[in-house]
């Protein structure tokens, strides 16, 4: 799982009001080279929550990002390369994502986060009763 993905995920457990950012417990981290694309990075910069990105990178043993970042820094190739590496090339292969409010662990296996909720964690709108009602309305 890339840190780009992590920066977009949150816990959707019923009743959770603060499900972002998910804390990372890294068991296995791998690096995978990705083509450097300045335009992509510049477009993504405004969409990224910077502080959670820095914390996630540190949890995966990458400490080269500055604690704060400003749009003016996008003119620096050195900054862009560090941003690129953290966002796209560092992958959480094995470990867990932890809900900041409940402590619920979501396992990450082979780079894929399992964010499925247990039945008692799901909101009513997505519960089995809702699915039954939707099916009944279709027929």
Secondary structure, DSSP 8 states (H G I E B T S, - for coil): -BHHHHTT-----TT-S---S-EEEEEEEEE------HHHHHHHHTTS-HHHHHHHHHHTT---S-SS--GGGGG-HHHHHHHHIIIIIEEEEEEEEE-TTT--EEEEETTEE-----GGGS-GGGSHHHHHHHHHHH-
